[in-house]
Amino acid sequence: MNNQSLLERRYSGRRAELKRVILTEALACFLEYGIETTTIEMIRERAQTSVGAIYHHFKNKEGLVAALYILAIEDQAERRDQALLSAQSLQQGIQVMTASYIDWVMDYPDFARFLYTANFSISKSSQRDQLKQQNHLRNQHLLAWMKQQPDYGVIKNIPHELLLSFMVGSTESYCRAWLSGKVKATPKVYQAALAHAAWCSLESVYQQQQG
């Protein structure tokens, strides 16, 4: 897949064509020059549009960063939620979440790189509280699914803010290394091992709590 397929899915139709062009070129600039260094003029030149058009659709550079961040996070979460429909336990859920995360990163490596680098900018954004709330709602949806699983007891007493670190921490770390060229084997090669590591870490905490 490519960046355009994701953008067309999130911003569909001819009327959204200019938005897609602006976002495509903004993403390219952010990855090539860095979010802080990129200017609206650089994006305008690459998109071959006007500054007014960019401001009309996204208000400012911060709006562009937020738009890219939201569409990537939402697309990733939707794939995860779709994958969870096939899981019948928390352990299976860990397996399909790991697979969906890896598949998404490999399908959209540019967006994955952007997400990894955008957190600092988002933390300073005027929209950070709104974005934080949206992330919270997505995580609450995931937690609600977990509570329905027969093996939920394994994670019942683990603080919610730690859960995602246990479940996707090692997978995210390897994906970052792969995207930066530090490792050659794709995350898909180690998918089963990463899912197993996530589940074992949860079981280990559970056993410590029981002991």
N, CA, C and O of each residue as an XYZ file, in Angstrom:
844
protein
N       0.842     -1.188      0.000
C       0.000      0.000      0.000
C       0.882      1.246      0.000
O       2.103      1.149      0.126
N       0.249      2.434     -0.144
C       1.029      3.659     -0.134
C       0.265      4.751      0.603
O      -0.879      4.571      1.020
N       0.940      5.897      0.750
C       0.342      7.000      1.493
C      -0.989      7.434      0.897
O      -1.925      7.772      1.622
N      -1.063      7.422     -0.429
C      -2.261      7.913     -1.100
C      -3.485      7.064     -0.767
O      -4.586      7.593     -0.618
N      -3.299      5.762     -0.653
C      -4.448      4.894     -0.361
C      -5.023      5.208      1.013
O      -6.240      5.183      1.196
N      -4.157      5.503      1.983
C      -4.643      5.869      3.317
C      -5.366      7.212      3.264
O      -6.449      7.357      3.830
N      -4.777      8.184      2.593
C      -5.379      9.506      2.492
C      -6.722      9.461      1.767
O      -7.668     10.143      2.162
N      -6.802      8.666      0.717
C      -8.057      8.564     -0.027
C      -9.145      7.898      0.796
O     -10.330      8.187      0.630
N      -8.733      7.009      1.681
C      -9.710      6.354      2.551
C     -10.232      7.317      3.610
O     -11.412      7.282      3.959
N      -9.350      8.180      4.123
C      -9.748      9.099      5.178
C     -10.343     10.397      4.637
O     -11.220     10.994      5.261
N      -9.861     10.828      3.474
C     -10.380     12.048      2.830
C     -10.797     11.672      1.408
O     -10.043     11.872      0.456
N     -11.981     11.136      1.281
C     -12.412     10.584     -0.008
C     -13.107     11.635     -0.877
O     -13.608     12.649     -0.392
N     -13.115     11.354     -2.159
C     -13.862     12.191     -3.095
C     -13.037     13.285     -3.742
O     -11.960     13.648     -3.268
N     -13.577     13.805     -4.849
C     -12.875     14.833     -5.610
C     -12.743     16.135     -4.825
O     -11.743     16.840     -4.962
N     -13.737     16.458     -4.008
C     -13.712     17.715     -3.275
C     -12.580     17.757     -2.248
O     -12.150     18.831     -1.827
N     -12.113     16.601     -1.860
C     -11.029     16.538     -0.868
C      -9.663     16.381     -1.528
O      -8.665     16.158     -0.842
N      -9.612     16.496     -2.850
C      -8.356     16.248     -3.568
C      -7.250     17.198     -3.121
O      -6.115     16.771     -2.910
N      -7.575     18.494     -2.975
C      -6.550     19.453     -2.576
C      -6.050     19.160     -1.162
O      -4.861     19.307     -0.880
N      -6.949     18.747     -0.281
C      -6.531     18.368      1.072
C      -5.520     17.234      1.017
O      -4.513     17.247      1.725
N      -5.802     16.253      0.166
C      -4.891     15.104      0.057
C      -3.531     15.536     -0.459
O      -2.501     15.067      0.024
N      -3.523     16.422     -1.432
C      -2.260     16.916     -1.990
C      -1.460     17.652     -0.914
O      -0.262     17.419     -0.753
N      -2.126     18.532     -0.188
C      -1.439     19.303      0.849
C      -0.885     18.377      1.930
O       0.255     18.537      2.366
N      -1.682     17.422      2.354
C      -1.238     16.494      3.397
C      -0.097     15.608      2.904
O       0.838     15.322      3.652
N      -0.174     15.175      1.651
C       0.897     14.351      1.077
C       2.222     15.098      1.114
O       3.243     14.550      1.532
N       2.199     16.354      0.675
C       3.437     17.125      0.617
C       3.888     17.575      2.008
O       5.086     17.693      2.266
N       2.935     17.824      2.899
C       3.308     18.170      4.272
C       4.013     16.988      4.931
O       5.028     17.159      5.606
N       3.472     15.794      4.733
C       4.090     14.597      5.289
C       5.510     14.422      4.755
O       6.432     14.116      5.511
N       5.677     14.618      3.451
C       6.997     14.481      2.835
C       7.984     15.498      3.430
O       9.137     15.166      3.706
N       7.522     16.726      3.621
C       8.393     17.758      4.199
C       8.745     17.444      5.644
O       9.899     17.587      6.045
N       7.772     17.022      6.421
C       8.023     16.716      7.830
C       9.040     15.595      7.974
O       9.885     15.627      8.868
N       8.958     14.601      7.090
C       9.892     13.484      7.169
C      11.281     13.854      6.658
O      12.292     13.377      7.173
N      11.315     14.703      5.646
C      12.604     15.059      5.045
C      13.353     16.122      5.844
O      14.571     16.043      6.006
N      12.617     17.119      6.342
C      13.276     18.255      6.991
C      13.038     18.326      8.502
O      13.722     19.065      9.210
N      12.067     17.552      8.989
C      11.702     17.641     10.398
C      10.519     18.572     10.582
O      10.358     19.537      9.835
N       9.699     18.286     11.566
C       8.489     19.078     11.778
C       8.833     20.510     12.156
O       8.230     21.448     11.636
N       9.788     20.689     13.048
C      10.119     22.029     13.528
C      10.710     22.896     12.416
O      10.459     24.100     12.362
N      11.486     22.287     11.541
C      12.180     23.046     10.493
C      11.278     23.367      9.311
O      11.470     24.385      8.646
N      10.312     22.525      9.044
C       9.418     22.721      7.899
C       8.588     23.995      8.075
O       8.100     24.290      9.166
N       8.441     24.740      6.981
C       7.621     25.948      6.990
C       6.413     25.766      6.068
O       6.398     24.890      5.204
N       5.418     26.603      6.272
C       4.245     26.587      5.396
C       4.656     26.875      3.964
O       4.095     26.297      3.034
N       5.619     27.751      3.772
C       6.073     28.081      2.427
C       6.673     26.855      1.732
O       6.460     26.664      0.535
N       7.410     26.035      2.458
C       7.985     24.820      1.881
C       6.875     23.873      1.426
O       6.955     23.273      0.354
N       5.854     23.752      2.247
C       4.722     22.879      1.903
C       3.953     23.454      0.719
O       3.547     22.723     -0.184
N       3.756     24.772      0.733
C       3.034     25.430     -0.364
C       3.731     25.199     -1.700
O       3.096     24.914     -2.715
N       5.059     25.331     -1.669
C       5.823     25.166     -2.909
C       5.710     23.738     -3.436
O       5.525     23.535     -4.636
N       5.819     22.761     -2.563
C       5.743     21.370     -3.005
C       4.339     20.999     -3.458
O       4.170     20.222     -4.398
N       3.333     21.552     -2.791
C       1.948     21.232     -3.139
C       1.455     22.049     -4.326
O       0.397     21.761     -4.884
N       2.222     23.069     -4.714
C       1.857     23.955     -5.818
C       0.455     24.525     -5.600
O      -0.410     24.459     -6.474
N       0.266     25.074     -4.429
C      -0.995     25.711     -4.089
C      -0.678     27.031     -3.413
O       0.470     27.477     -3.433
N      -1.668     27.655     -2.820
C      -1.457     28.941     -2.163
C      -1.413     28.777     -0.648
O      -1.943     27.812     -0.096
N      -0.770     29.740      0.011
C      -0.762     29.743      1.472
C      -2.189     29.860      1.987
O      -2.545     29.255      2.998
N      -3.001     30.642      1.284
C      -4.400     30.810      1.668
C      -5.159     29.499      1.670
O      -5.982     29.250      2.551
N      -4.880     28.651      0.670
C      -5.565     27.357      0.595
C      -5.180     26.471      1.772
O      -6.024     25.767      2.328
N      -3.910     26.506      2.149
C      -3.452     25.710      3.296
C      -4.116     26.209      4.574
O      -4.603     25.418      5.382
N      -4.131     27.541      4.749
C      -4.757     28.103      5.945
C      -6.262     27.819      5.965
O      -6.845     27.583      7.024
N      -6.868     27.845      4.805
C      -8.309     27.591      4.727
C      -8.651     26.183      5.217
O      -9.619     25.997      5.955
N      -7.863     25.205      4.809
C      -8.159     23.811      5.155
C      -7.608     23.397      6.515
O      -8.220     22.588      7.213
N      -6.444     23.953      6.898
C      -5.772     23.447      8.105
C      -5.359     24.528      9.102
O      -4.827     24.219     10.169
N      -5.603     25.799      8.758
C      -5.331     26.956      9.630
C      -3.851     27.288      9.758
O      -3.459     28.441      9.578
N      -3.020     26.288     10.069
C      -1.586     26.557     10.239
C      -0.817     25.237     10.212
O      -1.396     24.172      9.997
N       0.490     25.323     10.433
C       1.297     24.101     10.415
C       0.871     23.154     11.525
O       0.853     21.938     11.331
N       0.533     23.692     12.668
C       0.068     22.875     13.781
C      -1.171     22.073     13.388
O      -1.332     20.920     13.786
N      -2.045     22.705     12.599
C      -3.241     22.013     12.125
C      -2.906     20.883     11.178
O      -3.573     19.848     11.178
N      -1.876     21.074     10.368
C      -1.429     20.012      9.463
C      -0.863     18.827     10.239
O      -1.160     17.672      9.931
N      -0.050     19.121     11.243
C       0.521     18.057     12.074
C      -0.599     17.278     12.750
O      -0.589     16.047     12.765
N      -1.564     18.004     13.309
C      -2.679     17.350     14.000
C      -3.512     16.507     13.044
O      -3.927     15.403     13.395
N      -3.763     17.016     11.838
C      -4.569     16.278     10.863
C      -3.890     14.968     10.472
O      -4.540     13.925     10.409
N      -2.590     15.021     10.212
C      -1.843     13.812      9.864
C      -1.812     12.829     11.031
O      -1.965     11.622     10.843
N      -1.613     13.356     12.226
C      -1.552     12.524     13.423
C      -2.878     11.813     13.658
O      -2.908     10.608     13.909
N      -3.971     12.561     13.575
C      -5.300     11.991     13.833
C      -5.653     10.919     12.810
O      -6.123      9.842     13.175
N      -5.428     11.210     11.527
C      -5.833     10.231     10.514
C      -4.998      8.952     10.621
O      -5.506      7.859     10.371
N      -3.721      9.085     10.990
C      -2.874      7.903     11.139
C      -3.290      7.079     12.353
O      -3.419      5.858     12.261
N      -3.499      7.741     13.487
C      -3.890      7.049     14.710
C      -5.251      6.371     14.535
O      -5.439      5.231     14.958
N      -6.183      7.065     13.922
C      -7.520      6.495     13.735
C      -7.487      5.312     12.770
O      -8.172      4.312     12.985
N      -6.696      5.429     11.716
C      -6.611      4.329     10.763
C      -5.982      3.107     11.418
O      -6.432      1.981     11.209
N      -4.953      3.333     12.202
C      -4.286      2.246     12.916
C      -5.249      1.582     13.905
O      -5.301      0.356     14.002
N      -6.008      2.399     14.636
C      -6.943      1.867     15.628
C      -8.080      1.087     14.965
O      -8.516      0.061     15.488
N      -8.554      1.562     13.831
C      -9.628      0.858     13.129
C      -9.157     -0.512     12.654
O      -9.907     -1.487     12.709
N      -7.923     -0.581     12.191
C      -7.395     -1.883     11.775
C      -7.273     -2.817     12.974
O      -7.585     -4.005     12.880
N      -6.823     -2.280     14.088
C      -6.727     -3.078     15.311
C      -8.089     -3.598     15.736
O      -8.236     -4.781     16.044
N      -9.085     -2.720     15.755
C     -10.423     -3.122     16.197
C     -11.025     -4.167     15.261
O     -11.715     -5.084     15.705
N     -10.762     -4.025     13.974
C     -11.245     -5.014     13.014
C     -10.583     -6.359     13.265
O     -11.233     -7.402     13.193
N      -9.289     -6.333     13.558
C      -8.553     -7.579     13.826
C      -9.071     -8.262     15.085
O      -9.121     -9.490     15.148
N      -9.457     -7.480     16.086
C      -9.919     -8.045     17.350
C     -11.237     -8.804     17.210
O     -11.585     -9.596     18.086
N     -11.967     -8.577     16.132
C     -13.226     -9.290     15.928
C     -13.013    -10.796     15.818
O     -13.926    -11.580     16.078
N     -11.802    -11.197     15.433
C     -11.519    -12.628     15.262
C     -10.932    -13.251     16.525
O     -10.732    -14.465     16.578
N     -10.653    -12.434     17.543
C     -10.026    -12.948     18.769
C     -11.074    -13.383     19.776
O     -12.084    -12.704     19.958
N     -10.836    -14.525     20.437
C     -11.786    -15.051     21.419
C     -11.222    -15.096     22.830
O     -11.817    -15.686     23.732
N     -10.073    -14.469     23.010
C      -9.466    -14.385     24.338
C      -8.466    -13.241     24.319
O      -8.085    -12.742     23.260
N      -8.052    -12.841     25.501
C      -7.051    -11.782     25.586
C      -5.747    -12.207     24.930
O      -5.104    -11.408     24.250
N      -5.355    -13.459     25.128
C      -4.110    -13.934     24.529
C      -4.189    -13.893     22.999
O      -3.233    -13.487     22.337
N      -5.313    -14.307     22.448
C      -5.493    -14.199     20.998
C      -5.519    -12.736     20.576
O      -5.027    -12.371     19.508
N      -6.106    -11.902     21.441
C      -6.144    -10.475     21.141
C      -4.757     -9.882     21.029
O      -4.500     -9.064     20.145
N      -3.849    -10.289     21.923
C      -2.466     -9.827     21.853
C      -1.851    -10.233     20.517
O      -1.133     -9.449     19.896
N      -2.128    -11.441     20.084
C      -1.576    -11.942     18.831
C      -2.078    -11.135     17.638
O      -1.290    -10.735     16.782
N      -3.388    -10.897     17.581
C      -3.924    -10.175     16.419
C      -3.589     -8.689     16.485
O      -3.433     -8.047     15.447
N      -3.477     -8.133     17.695
C      -3.075     -6.728     17.800
C      -1.634     -6.540     17.339
O      -1.309     -5.569     16.655
N      -0.782     -7.477     17.720
C       0.608     -7.411     17.267
C       0.675     -7.498     15.748
O       1.396     -6.737     15.103
N      -0.084     -8.433     15.185
C      -0.091     -8.611     13.732
C      -0.622     -7.372     13.029
O      -0.052     -6.934     12.029
N      -1.717     -6.797     13.543
C      -2.319     -5.634     12.885
C      -1.395     -4.416     12.987
O      -1.298     -3.624     12.050
N      -0.722     -4.276     14.124
C       0.214     -3.162     14.300
C       1.358     -3.282     13.295
O       1.704     -2.319     12.610
N       1.936     -4.473     13.217
C       3.051     -4.697     12.296
C       2.611     -4.501     10.846
O       3.312     -3.858     10.065
N       1.456     -5.053     10.488
C       0.959     -4.907      9.115
C       0.757     -3.439      8.756
O       1.089     -3.007      7.652
N       0.204     -2.671      9.710
C      -0.040     -1.253      9.432
C       1.278     -0.508      9.227
O       1.404      0.293      8.300
N       2.251     -0.771     10.087
C       3.552     -0.110      9.959
C       4.202     -0.454      8.625
O       4.791      0.408      7.973
N       4.091     -1.719      8.222
C       4.714     -2.124      6.960
C       3.937     -1.608      5.753
O       4.525     -1.371      4.697
N       2.635     -1.432      5.894
C       1.833     -0.878      4.799
C       2.059      0.624      4.648
O       2.063      1.145      3.532
N       2.246      1.320      5.774
C       2.363      2.778      5.748
C       3.595      3.239      6.536
O       3.453      3.922      7.551
N       4.776      2.883      6.093
C       5.990      3.224      6.841
C       6.196      4.728      7.024
O       6.717      5.158      8.053
N       5.795      5.526      6.042
C       5.962      6.976      6.189
C       5.092      7.510      7.323
O       5.542      8.324      8.129
N       3.868      7.055      7.379
C       2.978      7.506      8.449
C       3.462      6.991      9.801
O       3.345      7.682     10.813
N       4.003      5.781      9.813
C       4.545      5.244     11.069
C       5.722      6.094     11.540
O       5.814      6.430     12.720
N       6.621      6.442     10.623
C       7.751      7.301     10.982
C       7.254      8.637     11.517
O       7.775      9.162     12.501
N       6.247      9.169     10.858
C       5.696     10.452     11.294
C       5.135     10.351     12.715
O       5.396     11.225     13.542
N       4.376      9.304     13.003
C       3.810      9.142     14.345
C       4.905      9.096     15.399
O       4.768      9.686     16.471
N       5.980      8.402     15.100
C       7.058      8.268     16.067
C       7.754      9.602     16.330
O       8.263      9.833     17.428
N       7.778     10.479     15.326
C       8.481     11.753     15.483
C       7.562     12.895     15.899
O       8.041     13.943     16.331
N       6.255     12.711     15.777
C       5.315     13.815     15.997
C       4.931     14.015     17.457
O       4.352     15.044     17.805
N       5.240     13.056     18.309
C       4.765     13.136     19.696
C       5.228     14.410     20.405
O       4.469     15.004     21.171
N       6.463     14.828     20.156
C       6.972     16.040     20.807
C       6.180     17.262     20.356
O       5.789     18.093     21.176
N       5.943     17.370     19.046
C       5.179     18.514     18.530
C       3.751     18.506     19.052
O       3.198     19.548     19.402
N       3.158     17.311     19.099
C       1.789     17.187     19.593
C       1.717     17.598     21.059
O       0.738     18.213     21.484
N       2.750     17.261     21.838
C       2.743     17.587     23.272
C       2.759     19.090     23.515
O       2.349     19.547     24.582
N       3.234     19.874     22.527
C       3.271     21.326     22.656
C       2.116     22.005     21.938
O       1.960     23.224     22.015
N       1.303     21.213     21.237
C       0.234     21.749     20.413
C      -0.914     22.293     21.259
O      -1.173     21.808     22.361
N      -1.592     23.300     20.731
C      -2.788     23.818     21.398
C      -3.912     22.801     21.372
O      -4.883     22.920     22.118
N      -3.777     21.781     20.497
C      -4.794     20.734     20.395
C      -4.438     19.495     21.215
O      -5.100     18.463     21.103
N      -3.395     19.597     22.036
C      -2.926     18.403     22.740
C      -4.002     17.801     23.649
O      -4.116     16.580     23.754
N      -4.786     18.656     24.303
C      -5.815     18.130     25.201
C      -6.901     17.384     24.416
O      -7.388     16.338     24.845
N      -7.266     17.940     23.263
C      -8.265     17.285     22.413
C      -7.738     15.953     21.898
O      -8.452     14.951     21.914
N      -6.496     15.943     21.443
C      -5.898     14.713     20.924
C      -5.715     13.687     22.037
O      -5.889     12.488     21.820
N      -5.366     14.162     23.221
C      -5.217     13.261     24.366
C      -6.548     12.615     24.710
O      -6.605     11.429     25.034
N      -7.615     13.398     24.639
C      -8.945     12.855     24.926
C      -9.366     11.829     23.879
O      -9.970     10.809     24.212
N      -9.049     12.098     22.616
C      -9.381     11.142     21.556
C      -8.629      9.833     21.753
O      -9.194      8.756     21.567
N      -7.367      9.921     22.125
C      -6.583      8.712     22.400
C      -7.154      7.960     23.590
O      -7.200      6.730     23.599
N      -7.587      8.713     24.593
C      -8.185      8.095     25.781
C      -9.438      7.309     25.404
O      -9.644      6.195     25.887
N     -10.267      7.882     24.549
C     -11.505      7.209     24.135
C     -11.193      5.935     23.358
O     -11.866      4.918     23.530
N     -10.169      5.990     22.502
C      -9.785      4.790     21.752
C      -9.282      3.707     22.700
O      -9.589      2.528     22.520
N      -8.515      4.102     23.701
C      -8.005      3.139     24.668
C      -9.120      2.580     25.547
O      -9.074      1.416     25.945
N     -10.115      3.401     25.849
C     -11.245      2.921     26.636
C     -12.034      1.868     25.868
O     -12.548      0.913     26.451
N     -12.122      2.055     24.550
C     -12.801      1.070     23.705
C     -12.057     -0.256     23.749
O     -12.670     -1.321     23.821
N     -10.731     -0.182     23.705
C      -9.908     -1.391     23.776
C     -10.051     -2.048     25.141
O     -10.158     -3.271     25.233
N     -10.053     -1.251     26.196
C     -10.187     -1.792     27.546
C     -11.539     -2.479     27.728
O     -11.630     -3.512     28.391
N     -12.582     -1.908     27.141
C     -13.910     -2.519     27.239
C     -13.909     -3.897     26.587
O     -14.535     -4.827     27.098
N     -13.211     -4.033     25.463
C     -13.107     -5.339     24.807
C     -12.367     -6.322     25.713
O     -12.776     -7.474     25.857
N     -11.288     -5.863     26.316
C     -10.486     -6.729     27.181
C     -11.310     -7.268     28.349
O     -11.191     -8.438     28.712
N     -12.125     -6.428     28.920
C     -12.904     -6.827     30.087
C     -13.900     -7.949     29.775
O     -14.365     -8.641     30.680
N     -14.218     -8.119     28.513
C     -15.162     -9.156     28.107
C     -14.488    -10.514     27.879
O     -15.173    -11.510     27.646
N     -13.156    -10.561     27.945
C     -12.439    -11.779     27.609
C     -12.312    -12.710     28.820
O     -12.185    -12.241     29.952
N     -12.347    -14.027     28.584
C     -12.309    -14.988     29.696
C     -11.023    -14.942     30.511
O     -11.020    -15.313     31.685
N      -9.928    -14.488     29.900
C      -8.655    -14.428     30.622
C      -8.302    -12.992     31.034
O      -7.128    -12.664     31.208
N      -9.309    -12.153     31.188
C      -9.075    -10.758     31.594
C      -8.386    -10.667     32.951
O      -7.682     -9.697     33.233
N      -8.595    -11.689     33.795
C      -7.986    -11.676     35.125
C      -6.489    -11.495     35.108
O      -5.916    -10.985     36.071
N      -5.835    -11.910     34.017
C      -4.381    -11.787     33.909
C      -3.949    -10.323     33.996
O      -2.875    -10.027     34.520
N      -4.764     -9.415     33.493
C      -4.370     -7.995     33.460
C      -5.225     -7.120     34.368
O      -5.036     -5.905     34.425
N      -6.150     -7.729     35.064
C      -7.129     -6.964     35.840
C      -6.492     -5.957     36.781
O      -7.005     -4.849     36.935
N      -5.385     -6.321     37.412
C      -4.766     -5.449     38.409
C      -3.561     -4.667     37.893
O      -2.868     -4.002     38.662
N      -3.317     -4.753     36.593
C      -2.226     -3.973     36.007
C      -2.731     -2.564     35.723
O      -3.755     -2.415     35.056
N      -2.051     -1.524     36.202
C      -2.492     -0.154     35.921
C      -2.700      0.073     34.424
O      -1.881     -0.337     33.601
N      -3.796      0.725     34.091
C      -4.137      0.898     32.682
C      -3.044      1.612     31.896
O      -2.822      1.319     30.721
N      -2.353      2.565     32.562
C      -1.328      3.316     31.841
C      -0.118      2.457     31.487
O       0.709      2.860     30.669
N      -0.006      1.266     32.103
C       1.100      0.360     31.789
C       0.738     -0.675     30.726
O       1.615     -1.249     30.079
N      -0.553     -0.903     30.556
C      -0.987     -2.010     29.704
C      -0.442     -1.918     28.283
O       0.108     -2.890     27.767
N      -0.591     -0.758     27.649
C      -0.149     -0.631     26.263
C       1.361     -0.820     26.144
O       1.850     -1.354     25.148
N       2.095     -0.381     27.161
C       3.544     -0.575     27.130
C       3.892     -2.058     27.136
O       4.787     -2.497     26.414
N       3.179     -2.825     27.954
C       3.405     -4.267     27.985
C       2.983     -4.920     26.670
O       3.666     -5.808     26.160
N       1.852     -4.472     26.128
C       1.281     -5.158     24.967
C       1.987     -4.818     23.659
O       2.165     -5.694     22.812
N       2.389     -3.568     23.480
C       2.984     -3.189     22.190
C       4.383     -2.611     22.317
O       4.997     -2.252     21.313
N       4.898     -2.517     23.549
C       6.204     -1.879     23.742
C       7.324     -2.497     22.937
O       8.051     -1.789     22.241
N       7.475     -3.810     23.020
C       8.569     -4.469     22.295
C       8.332     -4.431     20.788
O       9.277     -4.300     20.011
N       7.067     -4.544     20.378
C       6.744     -4.482     18.945
C       7.051     -3.099     18.396
O       7.642     -2.964     17.325
N       6.647     -2.076     19.132
C       6.917     -0.703     18.709
C       8.411     -0.445     18.629
O       8.886      0.196     17.692
N       9.154     -0.944     19.613
C      10.604     -0.743     19.632
C      11.259     -1.370     18.406
O      12.132     -0.762     17.786
N      10.838     -2.590     18.055
C      11.439     -3.239     16.895
C      11.041     -2.524     15.605
O      11.858     -2.358     14.700
N       9.774     -2.103     15.530
C       9.322     -1.392     14.329
C      10.109     -0.101     14.140
O      10.468      0.246     13.015
N      10.377      0.609     15.225
C      11.193      1.825     15.140
C      12.586      1.509     14.597
O      13.110      2.224     13.742
N      13.170      0.435     15.104
C      14.509      0.051     14.662
C      14.508     -0.311     13.185
O      15.438      0.035     12.457
N      13.465     -1.007     12.742
C      13.360     -1.397     11.332
C      13.180     -0.175     10.443
O      13.824     -0.061      9.400
N      12.307      0.734     10.851
C      12.049      1.933     10.051
C      13.282      2.824      9.944
O      13.469      3.510      8.939
N      14.117      2.815     10.971
C      15.324      3.653     10.956
C      16.510      2.962     10.293
O      17.583      3.551     10.164
N      16.313      1.698      9.869
C      17.372      0.970      9.195
C      18.379      0.328     10.120
O      19.424     -0.139      9.666
N      18.086      0.296     11.414
C      19.020     -0.300     12.367
C      18.996     -1.821     12.323
O      19.966     -2.472     12.710
N      17.885     -2.391     11.850
C      17.782     -3.840     11.667
C      17.242     -4.101     10.264
O      16.525     -3.270      9.706
N      17.584     -5.245      9.701
C      17.184     -5.553      8.326
C      15.939     -6.421      8.244
O      15.103     -6.220      7.363
N      15.803     -7.386      9.153
C      14.651     -8.283      9.108
C      13.378     -7.498      9.395
O      13.336     -6.704     10.334
N      12.350     -7.712      8.598
C      11.101     -6.993      8.808
C      10.440     -7.434     10.113
O      10.690     -8.542     10.588
N       9.597     -6.573     10.698
C       8.889     -6.960     11.920
C       8.045     -8.215     11.739
O       7.797     -8.943     12.700
N       7.604     -8.471     10.511
C       6.778     -9.646     10.235
C       7.526    -10.933     10.583
O       6.919    -11.909     11.025
N       8.828    -10.931     10.387
C       9.647    -12.107     10.666
C       9.524    -12.512     12.137
O       9.521    -13.698     12.465
N       9.424    -11.517     13.013
C       9.409    -11.779     14.453
C       8.036    -11.571     15.077
O       7.913    -11.416     16.292
N       7.017    -11.570     14.245
C       5.664    -11.300     14.739
C       5.262    -12.245     15.864
O       4.792    -11.796     16.909
N       5.438    -13.533     15.665
C       5.035    -14.519     16.683
C       5.846    -14.324     17.961
O       5.298    -14.396     19.061
N       7.146    -14.077     17.820
C       7.996    -13.892     18.993
C       7.613    -12.637     19.765
O       7.628    -12.640     20.996
N       7.269    -11.562     19.054
C       6.888    -10.313     19.712
C       5.555    -10.456     20.445
O       5.385     -9.932     21.546
N       4.616    -11.164     19.831
C       3.327    -11.407     20.487
C       3.522    -12.272     21.729
O       2.913    -12.028     22.771
N       4.374    -13.280     21.607
C       4.656    -14.172     22.742
C       5.314    -13.386     23.879
O       4.983    -13.587     25.048
N       6.232    -12.504     23.539
C       6.918    -11.700     24.554
C       5.927    -10.794     25.288
O       6.017    -10.622     26.504
N       4.984    -10.219     24.541
C       3.973     -9.353     25.153
C       3.111    -10.138     26.140
O       2.854     -9.683     27.254
N       2.670    -11.319     25.717
C       1.820    -12.132     26.590
C       2.605    -12.609     27.819
O       2.079    -12.594     28.932
N       3.828    -13.022     27.629
C       4.644    -13.493     28.745
C       4.889    -12.379     29.762
O       4.929    -12.635     30.965
N       5.053    -11.154     29.289
C       5.273    -10.044     30.212
C       4.037     -9.807     31.072
O       4.151     -9.497     32.257
N       2.855     -9.954     30.474
C       1.614     -9.800     31.235
C       1.461    -10.931     32.245
O       1.086    -10.706     33.395
N       1.755    -12.143     31.803
C       1.662    -13.297     32.711
C       2.652    -13.157     33.868
O       2.336    -13.504     35.006
N       3.843    -12.648     33.574
C       4.852    -12.498     34.607
C       4.388    -11.537     35.705
O       4.575    -11.798     36.894
N       3.782    -10.426     35.289
C       3.272     -9.451     36.260
C       2.158    -10.093     37.076
O       2.090     -9.928     38.294
N       1.285    -10.829     36.390
C       0.175    -11.502     37.087
C       0.687    -12.478     38.140
O       0.174    -12.521     39.258
N       1.695    -13.255     37.778
C       2.256    -14.241     38.713
C       2.915    -13.562     39.909
O       2.828    -14.055     41.033
N       3.564    -12.448     39.670
C       4.166    -11.698     40.768
C       3.096    -11.163     41.713
O       3.264    -11.171     42.933
N       2.004    -10.704     41.137
C       0.910    -10.203     41.965
C       0.274    -11.312     42.798
O      -0.134    -11.094     43.939
N       0.198    -12.498     42.214
C      -0.390    -13.629     42.930
C       0.536    -14.142     44.031
O       0.080    -14.646     45.057
N       1.852    -14.006     43.800
C       2.805    -14.523     44.777
C       2.972    -13.583     45.945
O       3.742    -13.868     46.862
